[in-house]
Amino acid sequence: MAGRAIGCRQIGDVLTQLREHGTDAVQTQSCRRGEGVLEPFPGHEPPDGPADEPPAWRSLTKPWACRPGEKKAPHYAHRATFIGLEYLIPVIQVSGVRKTYGPTVAVDEVSFDVADGEIFGLIGPNGAGKTTTMECVEGLRSPDRGTISVLGLDPFRDVYKLQNRIGVQLQEAQLQKRIKVWEAVHLWASLYRKKAADGDRLLEQLGLGDKRNAWFMTLSGGQKQRLFIALAVINDPELVFLDELTTGLDPQARRAIWELVRGIRQRGKTVFLTTHLMEEAERLCDRVAIIEHGRIIDIDTPEGLISRHCPEQTVVLATDDLCAEEVFRGIPRVETVIRQDGRFTIGGRGDDLVTNVIHCLSENRIRVTDFRTVLPTLEDVFLKLTGHSIRD
């Protein structure tokens, strides 16, 4: 019997299917990252079909189907087992969440999943609903309706169980001016029931070892952010929330923080972050959800969003050849050729566009003094989906 793992967008879907088939025999257990294809129990056949293609369960295979031979299978934190099939449960599940403040709708029917071991980004402009959504997931703010599951727990009913398993870095936070760095770390470590990470070692890893005895008020912006990250992971959490962690930092400090976030993921943690910086999301995130006016517009990998919404490619080159424009317009799949003072901007579609341009230059012996490609970014995706720039 072939092994198969079927993922689901919402654990509620699984429970509904279980009840329909007359059983509540659901078991959950830990699932290490990297385990993809699962084996059915011996002697059991799933409902309405063989294990490798059960028709009654097809609705549960999207978007997280894990088929034999797939190299990039998603990984979740828990399993649910039913009649010989094991269903992988996301670390975070949000379904139909809505939050209003009087007449203002901050979050409007938001749904998404976060897989184990990934960096998931919620991106959008200021005021789009990112922080409100994250605070609902963290259990800091109650939604008006909708369901939320974090590590298989309800963030409101199971708040004390969850606190020891997550770490949170808030968008705005402050400490006492004269608290020392080591004092803050030791204070935070004392708040958790389980054994905390080695505070001194953590400070060294985050580049704050030489600031151990410094007062909080003497730290730079980047150093304060690194300290808040240290406080968020001092309890060695399975899941880390980071809300606008590099806002206001200079480029050097921002890139240093990015490396720290990648380090958190490399230690086997899951990261859920919010940002309005498209470059940050593109550099860090395995998947992103674009949110605007409280609604999720699209969810995919940065590469997937760009390829689906902005498949255009652009080549910019400089040449003095008087016949170049006519030749460039004859290149296959070229849609636009714009000339300005000897500089050409060639736009088109297809993976072979750049190759075709280079071949055209060589074949027609056109001498160029500058040549570069311009690739679309998440900023272009956001502009196309919303009709305005992230900075507007």
C-alpha positions as CSV (number, residue, x, y, z in Angstrom):
1,M,0.0,0.0,0.0
2,A,1.5,3.3,-1.1
3,G,2.3,5.9,1.6
4,R,0.7,9.3,1.3
5,A,0.5,12.4,3.4
6,I,-2.4,14.7,2.9
7,G,-2.3,18.2,4.4
8,C,-5.3,20.3,5.3
9,R,-6.0,24.0,5.5
10,Q,-8.0,23.8,8.6
11,I,-8.1,21.1,11.3
12,G,-11.8,21.7,11.4
13,D,-12.0,20.2,7.9
14,V,-10.4,17.0,9.2
15,L,-12.7,16.8,12.2
16,T,-15.8,17.3,10.0
17,Q,-14.7,14.4,7.8
18,L,-14.1,12.2,10.8
19,R,-17.6,12.8,12.1
20,E,-19.1,12.1,8.7
21,H,-17.4,8.7,8.7
22,G,-18.7,7.9,12.1
23,T,-15.6,8.1,14.3
24,D,-13.9,10.6,16.6
25,A,-10.7,8.4,16.9
26,V,-8.2,11.2,16.2
27,Q,-4.7,10.9,17.6
28,T,-2.1,13.7,17.5
29,Q,1.6,13.4,17.9
30,S,4.8,15.5,17.2
31,C,6.1,15.6,13.7
32,R,9.7,16.4,13.0
33,R,10.5,18.8,10.1
34,G,11.5,16.8,7.0
35,E,9.1,13.9,7.3
36,G,7.0,13.9,4.2
37,V,5.4,10.7,3.0
38,L,3.6,8.7,5.6
39,E,2.5,5.0,5.7
40,P,-1.1,3.9,6.4
41,F,-1.9,1.5,9.1
42,P,-1.6,-2.1,7.9
43,G,-4.9,-3.7,7.0
44,H,-6.9,-0.5,6.7
45,E,-8.2,1.1,3.5
46,P,-9.3,4.8,3.6
47,P,-12.9,5.6,2.7
48,D,-14.0,5.5,-0.9
49,G,-10.7,4.6,-2.5
50,P,-7.1,3.4,-2.2
51,A,-4.5,5.1,-0.1
52,D,-2.7,6.7,-3.0
53,E,-5.9,8.5,-4.3
54,P,-8.8,8.7,-1.9
55,P,-11.6,10.6,-3.7
56,A,-13.4,11.5,-0.5
57,W,-10.3,13.3,0.8
58,R,-9.3,15.3,-2.3
59,S,-10.5,18.5,-0.9
60,L,-8.0,18.2,1.9
61,T,-5.0,17.9,-0.5
62,K,-4.8,21.6,-1.3
63,P,-2.6,23.6,-1.0
64,W,-0.4,21.3,1.1
65,A,-0.5,18.0,-0.7
66,C,2.6,15.9,-0.1
67,R,2.9,13.3,-2.9
68,P,5.5,10.5,-3.3
69,G,8.7,11.9,-5.0
70,E,8.1,15.5,-4.1
71,K,11.2,17.3,-2.9
72,K,9.6,20.4,-1.5
73,A,6.9,19.0,0.8
74,P,5.5,21.3,3.5
75,H,6.1,20.3,7.1
76,Y,3.8,20.7,10.0
77,A,4.1,20.5,13.8
78,H,1.5,17.8,14.5
79,R,-0.3,14.8,12.9
80,A,-3.9,13.7,13.1
81,T,-4.4,9.9,12.3
82,F,-7.6,8.5,10.9
83,I,-8.2,5.0,9.4
84,G,-4.6,4.5,8.4
85,L,-4.0,8.0,7.1
86,E,-2.0,10.7,8.9
87,Y,-2.8,14.4,8.4
88,L,-0.2,17.0,9.0
89,I,-1.5,20.0,11.0
90,P,0.0,23.5,10.5
91,V,1.8,25.3,13.3
92,I,-0.7,28.2,12.9
93,Q,-4.2,28.0,11.5
94,V,-6.3,31.1,11.1
95,S,-9.8,30.8,9.6
96,G,-12.3,33.6,8.9
97,V,-11.0,36.0,11.5
98,R,-12.7,39.4,11.7
99,K,-11.9,42.3,14.1
100,T,-13.6,45.7,14.2
101,Y,-13.2,48.8,16.3
102,G,-16.5,50.5,16.1
103,P,-17.3,51.2,12.4
104,T,-13.6,50.5,11.4
105,V,-12.9,47.0,10.1
106,A,-9.3,46.2,11.0
107,V,-9.3,42.6,10.0
108,D,-11.8,41.2,7.5
109,E,-12.3,37.4,7.1
110,V,-8.5,36.6,7.2
111,S,-7.5,33.0,6.7
112,F,-4.0,31.4,6.4
113,D,-1.8,28.6,7.6
114,V,1.9,28.7,8.7
115,A,4.0,25.5,8.3
116,D,6.5,24.2,10.7
117,G,10.1,25.5,10.1
118,E,9.2,28.3,7.7
119,I,9.5,32.1,7.9
120,F,6.0,33.3,7.1
121,G,5.5,37.0,6.4
122,L,2.3,39.1,6.6
123,I,3.1,42.1,4.4
124,G,1.3,45.3,3.6
125,P,1.3,49.1,4.3
126,N,0.9,50.7,7.7
127,G,-2.7,50.4,8.8
128,A,-3.4,47.3,6.7
129,G,-4.3,45.1,9.7
130,K,-0.9,43.3,10.1
131,T,-0.4,44.0,13.8
132,T,-4.0,43.4,14.7
133,T,-3.9,40.0,13.0
134,M,-0.7,39.0,14.7
135,E,-2.0,40.1,18.1
136,C,-5.1,38.0,17.6
137,V,-2.9,35.0,16.8
138,E,-0.7,35.7,19.8
139,G,-3.8,35.8,22.0
140,L,-3.3,39.5,22.9
141,R,-6.5,40.6,21.2
142,S,-9.8,38.8,20.8
143,P,-11.3,38.6,17.3
144,D,-15.0,39.2,16.9
145,R,-15.3,35.9,15.0
146,G,-13.2,33.2,13.4
147,T,-11.0,30.4,14.7
148,I,-7.3,30.4,15.5
149,S,-5.1,27.5,16.4
150,V,-1.4,27.9,17.5
151,L,0.7,24.7,17.9
152,G,-2.6,22.8,18.2
153,L,-3.8,25.1,21.0
154,D,-6.4,27.8,21.4
155,P,-4.4,31.0,22.1
156,F,-7.2,32.2,24.5
157,R,-8.3,29.1,26.3
158,D,-4.8,27.6,26.5
159,V,-2.9,30.8,27.0
160,Y,-0.7,29.5,29.9
161,K,0.2,26.3,28.0
162,L,1.1,28.4,24.9
163,Q,3.2,31.0,26.7
164,N,6.0,28.6,27.3
165,R,6.1,27.5,23.7
166,I,6.1,30.9,21.8
167,G,8.2,34.0,21.8
168,V,6.9,37.5,21.0
169,Q,8.6,40.7,19.9
170,L,6.1,43.5,19.8
171,Q,6.0,46.4,17.3
172,E,6.6,48.9,20.1
173,A,8.3,48.0,23.4
174,Q,10.4,49.7,26.0
175,L,12.3,48.7,29.1
176,Q,13.4,50.7,32.2
177,K,16.0,53.1,31.2
178,R,18.6,51.9,33.7
179,I,18.0,48.2,33.5
180,K,21.1,46.5,32.3
181,V,21.1,44.1,29.4
182,W,22.0,41.1,31.5
183,E,19.4,42.0,34.1
184,A,16.6,42.1,31.4
185,V,17.6,38.7,30.0
186,H,17.7,37.1,33.4
187,L,14.4,38.7,34.4
188,W,12.7,37.4,31.3
189,A,14.2,33.9,31.8
190,S,12.8,33.8,35.3
191,L,9.2,34.3,34.0
192,Y,9.1,30.9,32.3
193,R,8.4,27.5,34.0
194,K,10.7,25.5,31.7
195,K,14.4,25.9,31.6
196,A,15.4,28.9,29.6
197,A,18.2,29.3,27.1
198,D,21.7,30.3,28.3
199,G,21.3,34.1,28.5
200,D,25.0,34.9,28.3
201,R,25.4,32.6,25.3
202,L,22.4,34.1,23.6
203,L,23.8,37.6,24.0
204,E,27.0,36.5,22.4
205,Q,25.1,34.9,19.5
206,L,23.2,38.2,19.0
207,G,26.3,40.3,19.1
208,L,25.5,41.9,22.5
209,G,28.2,40.2,24.6
210,D,30.1,43.5,25.0
211,K,26.9,45.3,26.0
212,R,26.1,42.9,28.8
213,N,26.5,45.5,31.5
214,A,25.2,48.5,29.5
215,W,22.0,50.3,30.4
216,F,19.1,49.9,28.1
217,M,19.0,53.7,27.4
218,T,22.5,53.6,26.1
219,L,21.8,51.1,23.3
220,S,21.4,52.0,19.7
221,G,18.2,51.2,17.8
222,G,19.7,48.1,16.3
223,Q,21.1,46.9,19.6
224,K,17.7,47.4,21.3
225,Q,16.0,45.3,18.5
226,R,18.6,42.6,19.0
227,L,17.9,42.6,22.8
228,F,14.1,42.3,22.2
229,I,14.8,39.4,19.9
230,A,16.9,37.8,22.7
231,L,14.0,38.3,25.1
232,A,11.6,36.7,22.6
233,V,13.7,33.6,22.3
234,I,15.0,33.3,25.8
235,N,12.5,30.5,26.6
236,D,13.7,28.5,23.5
237,P,10.2,28.8,21.8
238,E,9.0,26.6,19.0
239,L,7.3,29.6,17.3
240,V,8.6,33.2,17.3
241,F,6.4,36.3,16.4
242,L,8.3,39.4,15.1
243,D,6.3,42.5,14.4
244,E,7.9,45.2,12.2
245,L,11.3,44.2,13.7
246,T,13.5,46.5,11.5
247,T,11.3,49.6,11.2
248,G,13.4,52.8,11.6
249,L,16.8,51.0,11.4
250,D,19.6,51.9,9.1
251,P,20.4,49.5,6.2
252,Q,23.4,47.9,8.0
253,A,21.4,47.2,11.2
254,R,18.5,45.9,9.2
255,R,20.7,43.4,7.4
256,A,22.2,42.3,10.7
257,I,18.7,41.6,12.1
258,W,17.9,39.6,8.9
259,E,20.8,37.3,9.6
260,L,19.5,36.8,13.2
261,V,16.1,35.9,11.9
262,R,17.6,33.4,9.5
263,G,19.6,32.0,12.4
264,I,16.4,31.5,14.4
265,R,14.9,29.4,11.5
266,Q,18.1,27.4,11.2
267,R,17.7,26.3,14.8
268,G,14.5,24.6,13.9
269,K,12.1,27.4,14.9
270,T,9.1,28.7,13.0
271,V,9.0,32.5,12.4
272,F,5.8,34.6,11.8
273,L,6.7,38.2,11.0
274,T,5.0,41.3,9.8
275,T,6.6,44.0,7.7
276,H,5.8,46.8,5.3
277,L,9.2,46.5,3.8
278,M,8.9,44.5,0.6
279,E,12.6,43.9,0.3
280,E,12.7,42.5,3.8
281,A,9.9,40.1,3.0
282,E,11.5,39.0,-0.3
283,R,14.9,38.4,1.3
284,L,13.6,36.6,4.4
285,C,10.2,34.8,3.9
286,D,9.5,31.4,2.5
287,R,5.9,32.4,2.0
288,V,4.1,35.7,2.3
289,A,0.5,36.9,2.6
290,I,-0.3,40.3,1.2
291,I,-2.9,42.1,3.3
292,E,-4.6,45.4,2.3
293,H,-7.5,47.0,4.2
294,G,-7.8,44.1,6.5
295,R,-8.2,41.5,3.7
296,I,-5.7,38.9,2.4
297,I,-5.2,39.5,-1.3
298,D,-2.9,36.6,-2.1
299,I,-0.6,34.0,-0.5
300,D,2.4,32.3,-2.0
301,T,6.2,32.3,-2.1
302,P,7.8,35.6,-3.1
303,E,8.9,33.9,-6.3
304,G,5.5,32.5,-7.0
305,L,3.7,35.8,-6.5
306,I,6.2,37.6,-8.8
307,S,6.0,34.9,-11.5
308,R,2.2,34.9,-11.5
309,H,1.4,38.6,-11.3
310,C,4.5,40.2,-12.8
311,P,5.9,37.8,-15.4
312,E,7.4,40.7,-17.4
313,Q,11.2,41.0,-17.8
314,T,13.1,44.2,-18.7
315,V,16.5,44.7,-20.3
316,V,18.1,48.1,-20.1
317,L,21.1,48.8,-22.5
318,A,23.0,51.7,-24.0
319,T,24.1,51.8,-27.6
320,D,24.8,54.4,-30.3
321,D,23.7,52.1,-33.2
322,L,21.1,54.0,-35.2
323,C,19.3,50.8,-36.4
324,A,19.1,49.2,-33.0
325,E,15.5,50.2,-32.2
326,E,14.1,48.5,-35.3
327,V,16.1,45.4,-34.7
328,F,15.0,45.2,-31.0
329,R,11.4,45.3,-32.0
330,G,11.8,42.2,-34.0
331,I,13.0,40.1,-31.0
332,P,10.5,37.3,-30.2
333,R,8.1,38.1,-27.3
334,V,9.3,41.7,-27.0
335,E,6.3,43.9,-26.1
336,T,7.8,47.4,-25.7
337,V,11.0,49.2,-26.8
338,I,11.5,52.7,-25.3
339,R,14.5,54.8,-26.5
340,Q,15.8,57.8,-24.5
341,D,19.1,59.4,-25.4
342,G,20.8,56.3,-26.6
343,R,19.5,54.1,-23.8
344,F,16.9,51.4,-24.6
345,T,14.4,49.8,-22.3
346,I,13.2,46.5,-23.7
347,G,10.2,44.8,-22.0
348,G,8.7,41.5,-22.7
349,R,7.7,38.1,-21.4
350,G,9.2,34.6,-21.3
351,D,12.3,33.1,-19.7
352,D,14.2,33.4,-22.9
353,L,13.9,37.2,-23.2
354,V,17.4,38.1,-21.9
355,T,18.9,35.3,-24.0
356,N,17.1,36.5,-27.1
357,V,18.3,40.1,-26.6
358,I,21.9,38.9,-26.2
359,H,21.6,36.7,-29.3
360,C,20.2,39.7,-31.2
361,L,23.1,41.9,-30.1
362,S,25.6,39.3,-31.2
363,E,23.9,38.5,-34.5
364,N,23.6,42.1,-35.6
365,R,27.0,43.1,-34.1
366,I,25.5,45.9,-32.0
367,R,28.0,47.4,-29.7
368,V,26.7,48.3,-26.2
369,T,28.2,50.4,-23.5
370,D,25.8,49.3,-20.7
371,F,23.7,46.2,-20.2
372,R,21.5,45.2,-17.2
373,T,18.4,43.3,-16.4
374,V,15.5,44.7,-14.2
375,L,13.6,42.0,-12.4
376,P,10.1,42.6,-10.9
377,T,9.8,42.6,-7.1
378,L,7.1,42.2,-4.5
379,E,6.7,46.0,-4.7
380,D,5.6,45.6,-8.3
381,V,3.3,42.7,-7.3
382,F,1.7,44.9,-4.6
383,L,1.3,47.8,-7.0
384,K,-0.4,45.5,-9.6
385,L,-2.8,43.9,-7.1
386,T,-3.8,47.1,-5.2
387,G,-3.3,49.8,-7.8
388,H,-1.0,51.9,-5.5
389,S,2.5,51.8,-4.1
390,I,3.2,50.4,-0.6
391,R,4.4,53.9,0.4
392,D,1.3,55.7,-0.7
